[in-house]
Structures are given as C-alpha cells and as structure tokens.
Amino acid sequence: MECRVGVGFRSPHGWNLMIGSINKDFAFAHNDQIRFGLVSTFPVILDTIFKYQIFRYLNRVSPSLTMQTRNTFSWIKEEITQSISISLMIYIITGDSISNSYPIFAQQGYENPREATGPIVCANCHLANKPEDIEVLQAVLLDTLFETVVRIPYDMQLKQILTNGKKGVLNVGVVLIFPEGFELALPDCIAPGTKEKIVNLPFQDYHPTKKNILVIGLVPGKKYSEITFPILSLDLASNKHVHFLKYLIYIGENRGRGQIYPNGNKSNNTVYNFTTTCIRDVEIVLQDPLCVLDLLFFLAYIVFVQIFLVLKKK
C-alpha cells in the first residue's frame, strides 16, 4: 500500500488545494512526484494572484469598497502567502536527489552496513536470496587505480511496484565494503574508457568518514545490470601503518525493494516474491612492491644459474 502525506487547506470558495506528496517507499519522493506536486500547485497560485490583482485594481479605482470586499482582499493576500510558502516547503523536503534516497534506510539505521556477526544489513529487509557475480583483481599495488566489476543477474521479466501502484522496471543497488584506505577514484584519475561506463552513475560514500564503503542506487536494472567501480588502492603517504596482507571485499546487491522496512512494517511488495538480495565476500591481496622485485631478482638468479650450469657441462 502506498503511503502519501498531503498538505492542503480549503478556501471559503470551496477550493481544495493539495500540494505535494511525500512517498515513504524510500523516505523521499521520486522526481516525478516532485514535479507533479509543484506543477499542480502553480495554476492555483496563478489564479489566486489574478484575483488579487483584480481586487487591488478595484480598491484603487473605488476606495469606497464594502467591508466584505476588503475582507476578501485580505484573505486573497493570505491565500497567496500560504500557497507560495507551502510550495517552497514541499520543494525543500522532497528536493533531494533520487540517488540519495537509496539505500537511505541502511545509511540512517546502521553506522556500519556489515554487522559484527558477518551479514550485511541489506538482508534485514530483503528476505530472499540470489546469486551474484563480482570481478576483481587478485592483487594490487599501493596507490593503484583498478576496476571492480559487479554484475547483478536477474530475470529481466521481473517487475516491481511503482509509487502509482503499477508494475515497472526493477531497480537495483549495490554496497561494496573495501579495506580501510581504499576509496573511489577521483574523476581526473579515471581513464576515458572507464568514464564512459560510469557516466550518470550516482556513486556515494556510505558515510563521510567511511570512504572505503561505497553504495549505488536506485538505478534501473535493465540498464545497469553490470556496474564498474573505479577504485584507488591504499596510499602509503596517507597511511603509515600499511600491512601487505590478504583482505576481504564484502558485497551486497539489492534487486527491487525489500519486503519489510527497518522498523518491522511490511512494504507493499510482499505479495510479489521477487525482491532479492545477495551477500558475498571476495579476496584481494595488497602486494608489497619490494616483494615483487625480490621475486624477479630470484627468478633471474635461477635462470642465470641454469645457463651457467649448461655452459659448464659443455
């Protein structure tokens, strides 16, 4: 069931002005609802301003207006003020970008998207489970730019419930938890080929202090079934306590909206058992450049020793 909150008032002439719509599916209204709420308000405001100008003209040409007319004049001024104030208020409340509305529940409800016991908090609202696919390098060097490709396989015929109650394209989202020190690469550092893959993708940090945790969504699943994350590995200059170890990358994928909200209430898609999530971790090695050089020298030494042994026998 779609939950809407309206703001309105009824005038003495029987006008019923309903402004805006705050949809609680993702805590903020979608862009089409914002436009609908504001655009539907403007005709009423213009009509009120027109009547205000008429009474203003009559008051100027005929100062001997009755008290009732003066009261109407005052009421129209108040009507205009209320209309504009409510429109601005709705615009401020619902004017957030759609990229900030998901996964807003996890960001507001959990300081860390991965619980102490291991599961990612996506599974608290997305009850079903689905396989996923992630492609990441086996090892990276310090201060190195690399790509992490996340694929979100699902049946493209599946639909989700839109805000108007109809079925539409399934939306998807991803949360990636990298080791501390890893972060999203700056646009200036990204290669042109990679920029074409990530154009218009709303990447964001899970928290201003947790740049190693990245979230993305709400995005259409048909268009973004494969998402590329340009990642910059740990920099020795920013972190003096670097350990060249094997680290884990945790991933959570959402397909559609969850069956329940974080407060335990059921969402309006419980009758459609398509909303799924998946949780997985992969390994990545932070490689020490000195170890790589040592290995190269060792291999070169072995090669030369073998060559000298062969020459000596001859």
Secondary structure by P-SEA (a helix, b strand, c coil): cbbbbbbbcccccbbbbbcbbbbcccccccaaaaaaaaaaaaaaaaaaaaaaaaaaaaaaacccccaaaaaaaaaaaaaaaaaaaaaaaaaaacccccccccaaaaaacccccccccccccccccccbbbbbbbbbbcccccbbbbbbbbbbbccccbbbbccccccccbbbbbbbbccccbbbbccccccaaaaaaaccccccccccccccbbbbcccccccccbbbbbcccccccccccccbbbbbbbbbbbcccccccccccccccccccccccccbbbbbbbccaaaaaaaaaaaaaaaaaaaaaaaaac
